[in-house]
Amino acid sequence: MNFPAILLAALAALCVVLAAAPLRRHIVSRFVLLWYRHQLPAMSQTEREAIDAGTVWWDADLFSGRPDWDRLLAVPKPKLTAEEQAFLDNETEQLCAMVNDWETAQIWQDLPPQAWQFIKDKGFLGMIIPKRYGGREFSATMHSQVIQKLASRCGVAAVHVMVPNSLGPAELLLNYGTDEQKNHYLPRLAKGLEIPCFGLTNPHAGSDAAAIPDFGVVCKGVWEGREVLGMRVTWEKRYITLGPISTLLGLAFRLRDPDRLLGGEEDVGITCALVPTHTPGVNIGRRHNPLNAVFQNGPNWGKDVFMPLEWIIGGPKMAGQGWRMLMECLAAGRSISLPSSSTGYAKLAARATGAYARVRSQFKTAIGKFEGIEEPLARVGGNLYMMDAARSMTAGAVDLGEKPSVISAIVKYHLTERGRALVNDCMDILGGKGICLGPGNFIGRSYEQLPIAITVEGANILTRNLIVFGQGAIRCHPYVLKEMRAAQDGDLAAFDAAFFGHVWHVMRNEARAFFMAVTGSAFVSAPSGSAPQLRRYYRQLTRLSSALAYAADVSMLVLGGALKRKERISARLGDVLAMLYLASATLKRFEDEGRQEADLPFVHWSLQDALARAADALHGVLANYPSKLVGFFLRLVVFPLGRHFASPADRLGHEVARLLIAPSLARDRLCSGIYLPRAESDPLGCLEAALEAAIRAEAVEAKIRAAQKSGAILGASAAELAQAALAAKVIGAEEMSLLKRAAQLRDEVIRVDDFPQDLGRSESARPAQPQRAAA
Ligand SMILES: Cc1cc2nc3c(=O)[nH]c(=O)nc-3n(C[C@H](O)[C@H](O)[C@H](O)COP(=O)(O)OP(=O)(O)OC[C@H]3O[C@@H](n4cnc5c(N)ncnc54)[C@H](O)[C@@H]3O)c2cc1C
């Protein structure tokens, strides 16, 4: 036999072995299984519970290398019911009108009492509680809209409303509570008769929350005059939001049962209980001062506090199930609270800063027309469109019944980071106007408070480095979790099916990634019903999805358990997944909103930016690969012709910036859903009026400039020139009054607050009077 014939025969034999499952299992898979079990990183029970928690949704498509765009576009657009819309337009607006950042911080160091009462009376604290318990039973989309609107007005109001509706007593009770616990507490929580908080964080266990040293010991004790089985709990919690004024403390601690009174293990595990804060031994009331945000936040502690086992959420049978409960419930709140509040801050900042950039002139030019200011304005517009798209799509997914654990980490990280970057850009554009605090400053408090969003619900560095990819690679992957489970159970047949499915998956993605890279994705199909202007983005995203899937598989194979410690590799892979998610949301938003042509600059900018960032992240993985050889090989497959994803061009940035500095439907859509006071006594209302007036005045000013240039009129100042133009009939009386109104509003807009020597402390004991007369 010659060489080709031998090769063919060997290949044929290999095909027979691989095609015949029983043979393949015997000859190949059982050895691979042994190797795999050896490679499998050690995983604690808490890590396993974190990975098992929640659901996967569109993230799984993106991770597969073959996203089904038609499926995404068919997902219904999130909508509010008539009742929800009415609550948003009435009660939420009314609450916004009652509060503002300046007074909460300067006068009340809290919400004003009447606002607190309003929140309780109108059911803001029971938005996730079903109607049968007296709650509002709002959708996740509505919940997100309320938080967004409140955040655009007053951070403290947003936090005080968001926390009881996020992971805490109500949600845990709804999912795990006994009927007795639900019937007792849920109606009281819905009506604001109980103020809840949830205490997990301990001084020694922040990010590594499963390591809390707080403990309870199962024992007998006397409760309400009789001996009952209970637990003595010792804890020290800090940073607990609503803690200082809470009446119902959700408490997480590790339960031990040294005398085996529960009949099981000695280490029962993390347990969650509901503790009325009037219980003797519970210490609450002291406050932290989180960046002057003045929402209620503080430590609480107790030593050997006896409580009956019935206080465990779900009763004694749920002892030790606390971590699983927390992980399972984390996704819904994390999908909504911080993404929505960050988007609310960002919308306010974008709307107000765009207006300011048109009203404020330097060098005889509106600052928003300088190329230097256009650059940050473009980032503001592009990022905000994408943030809102992701906020809304994610809330919609929760409404569809998803508990999207990986997606919730993506939106938590990327929307808070973009919110922070966006507000920073706005601060730079505003100059001193953003810096001097006072009733007229509409952005300073957001700027101060955004780092809080970065830290809470999974600090951002941890979320990016450990959670997005770490959890995503296992949860979203079509085969890895199946392989791991089969390996753990020693199930050879299941392992064989998953492993060989995985092998074909890798080979297919390798071929696809390479082919799409060398052909510029020209042969990739975009969804047939999608907007023609955007089809190229679908193709490029599909290409990057295949590249991600392939690079992730190679990384898991080459680095194995070490990938967990190679955080900079896994963070970048997570960034690629995140960019694909954010870009998908942007494409979907454009379709859902009826393809608004005027919004295209936002859409193009944000998609081009996301593609460039995804490509940069992927390139970062390859360039920093622990094995240079593997990195080189990966680059040959993923970027054989180099990187071809440019950041948005200046011209596109110019178009985006222009949309922010003039009133338009596109600007209204970009900033929709915020509290927009129309009264000129309010800083934002004044800005809106000043923007309109400035634009109308520009035409009059152009006439005056032309007359001055031709020598028809003379004058040293703008006021003198205007008078001269009026006298020379270059402009009419109406135009003159337009100029005056624009100047008056501009003066009001550029004004910053000033205070007496003590910065007004002596005056802040009483509610401030509005300093400006209503127009
Ligand atoms: C204002 C505020 C309100 C809060 N409200 C509550 C509440 O109501 N209930 C509650 O239980 N908790 C609450 N927390 C706690 C919060 O959710 C965080 O869990 C906690 O702040 C994180 O712990 P830490 O601040 O001690 O940071 P640390 O855990 O010390 O982390 C410090 C830094 O290290 C990073 N890091 C940690 N581990 C890793 C890793 N493996 N890889 C990479 N980076 C890592 C983190 O990202 C962070 O940047 C609140 C915190 C604040 C500040």
PDBQT file of the ligand as one rigid body, heavy atoms in Angstrom, charges set to zero:
ROOT
HETATM    1  C1  LIG A 801     -23.228  52.292  50.039  1.00  0.00    +0.000 C 
HETATM    2  C2  LIG A 801     -23.250  50.815  50.128  1.00  0.00    +0.000 A 
HETATM    3  C3  LIG A 801     -24.442  50.132  50.274  1.00  0.00    +0.000 A 
HETATM    4  C4  LIG A 801     -24.448  48.746  50.443  1.00  0.00    +0.000 A 
HETATM    5  N1  LIG A 801     -25.619  48.104  50.732  1.00  0.00    +0.000 NA
HETATM    6  C5  LIG A 801     -25.557  46.797  51.133  1.00  0.00    +0.000 A 
HETATM    7  C6  LIG A 801     -26.716  46.146  51.673  1.00  0.00    +0.000 A 
HETATM    8  O1  LIG A 801     -27.798  46.712  51.735  1.00  0.00    +0.000 OA
HETATM    9  N2  LIG A 801     -26.587  44.866  52.104  1.00  0.00    +0.000 N 
HETATM   10  C7  LIG A 801     -25.393  44.209  52.048  1.00  0.00    +0.000 A 
HETATM   11  O2  LIG A 801     -25.340  43.071  52.483  1.00  0.00    +0.000 OA
HETATM   12  N3  LIG A 801     -24.296  44.783  51.512  1.00  0.00    +0.000 NA
HETATM   13  C8  LIG A 801     -24.335  46.060  51.080  1.00  0.00    +0.000 A 
HETATM   14  N4  LIG A 801     -23.218  46.663  50.577  1.00  0.00    +0.000 N 
HETATM   15  C9  LIG A 801     -22.009  45.852  50.316  1.00  0.00    +0.000 C 
HETATM   16  C10 LIG A 801     -21.690  45.797  48.819  1.00  0.00    +0.000 C 
HETATM   17  O3  LIG A 801     -22.755  45.199  48.125  1.00  0.00    +0.000 OA
HETATM   18  C11 LIG A 801     -20.387  45.074  48.480  1.00  0.00    +0.000 C 
HETATM   19  O4  LIG A 801     -20.557  43.717  48.576  1.00  0.00    +0.000 OA
HETATM   20  C12 LIG A 801     -19.276  45.419  49.339  1.00  0.00    +0.000 C 
HETATM   21  O5  LIG A 801     -19.158  46.815  49.448  1.00  0.00    +0.000 OA
HETATM   22  C13 LIG A 801     -17.967  44.876  48.756  1.00  0.00    +0.000 C 
HETATM   23  O6  LIG A 801     -17.064  44.769  49.820  1.00  0.00    +0.000 OA
HETATM   24  P1  LIG A 801     -15.941  45.855  50.125  1.00  0.00    +0.000 P 
HETATM   25  O7  LIG A 801     -16.500  47.206  49.892  1.00  0.00    +0.000 OA
HETATM   26  O8  LIG A 801     -15.421  45.531  51.446  1.00  0.00    +0.000 OA
HETATM   27  O9  LIG A 801     -14.860  45.610  49.007  1.00  0.00    +0.000 OA
HETATM   28  P2  LIG A 801     -13.801  44.417  48.946  1.00  0.00    +0.000 P 
HETATM   29  O10 LIG A 801     -14.501  43.120  48.937  1.00  0.00    +0.000 OA
HETATM   30  O11 LIG A 801     -12.740  44.646  49.941  1.00  0.00    +0.000 OA
HETATM   31  O12 LIG A 801     -13.206  44.632  47.497  1.00  0.00    +0.000 OA
HETATM   32  C14 LIG A 801     -12.223  45.648  47.238  1.00  0.00    +0.000 C 
HETATM   33  C15 LIG A 801     -11.860  45.606  45.765  1.00  0.00    +0.000 C 
HETATM   34  O13 LIG A 801     -11.329  44.318  45.431  1.00  0.00    +0.000 OA
HETATM   35  C16 LIG A 801     -11.980  43.822  44.285  1.00  0.00    +0.000 C 
HETATM   36  N5  LIG A 801     -11.996  42.356  44.347  1.00  0.00    +0.000 N 
HETATM   37  C17 LIG A 801     -12.400  41.560  45.346  1.00  0.00    +0.000 A 
HETATM   38  N6  LIG A 801     -12.249  40.273  45.025  1.00  0.00    +0.000 NA
HETATM   39  C18 LIG A 801     -11.727  40.243  43.778  1.00  0.00    +0.000 A 
HETATM   40  C19 LIG A 801     -11.344  39.219  42.859  1.00  0.00    +0.000 A 
HETATM   41  N7  LIG A 801     -11.449  37.941  43.148  1.00  0.00    +0.000 N 
HETATM   42  N8  LIG A 801     -10.868  39.577  41.661  1.00  0.00    +0.000 NA
HETATM   43  C20 LIG A 801     -10.737  40.881  41.336  1.00  0.00    +0.000 A 
HETATM   44  N9  LIG A 801     -11.076  41.887  42.146  1.00  0.00    +0.000 NA
HETATM   45  C21 LIG A 801     -11.566  41.572  43.341  1.00  0.00    +0.000 A 
HETATM   46  C22 LIG A 801     -13.374  44.425  44.327  1.00  0.00    +0.000 C 
HETATM   47  O14 LIG A 801     -13.942  44.470  43.037  1.00  0.00    +0.000 OA
HETATM   48  C23 LIG A 801     -13.070  45.814  44.859  1.00  0.00    +0.000 C 
HETATM   49  O15 LIG A 801     -12.680  46.639  43.793  1.00  0.00    +0.000 OA
HETATM   50  C24 LIG A 801     -23.223  48.027  50.377  1.00  0.00    +0.000 A 
HETATM   51  C25 LIG A 801     -22.022  48.730  50.178  1.00  0.00    +0.000 A 
HETATM   52  C26 LIG A 801     -22.024  50.095  50.069  1.00  0.00    +0.000 A 
HETATM   53  C27 LIG A 801     -20.709  50.800  49.917  1.00  0.00    +0.000 C 
ENDROOT
TORSDOF 0
